[in-house]
Amino acid sequence: MLRKKEKKAVASIFMLLIGWPIGLDQFFEGKTRDGVLTLIGWLIVLITFLISFSSPAANGLILIPLLAIPVGLFCITKKLVAKTRAFVEADD
């Protein structure tokens, strides 16, 4: 059976894997402000990505998502590793 700390780590990993674009992991941890900012940030990236492909005059906008997507994926990976480490290092 999983202990409380292990259950929390597994739930956080699940929320991060499934709901990272909408900040579901932030809402789960009680960080509503961070969850809203995550949602707004990914929406801005998505909108600029779509605008840059739909309008030939907006080619410069492609730089925003091309820079933001790797940074966001790095942050998600970093958090996923931290949550996995918390699960592995949970007290027996």
Secondary structure, DSSP 8 states (H G I E B T S, - for coil): ---HHHHHHHHHHHHHHHHGGGTHHHHHTT-HHHHHHHHHHHHHHHHHHHHHHH-GGGGGGGHHHHHHHHHHHHHHHHHHHHHHHHHHT---
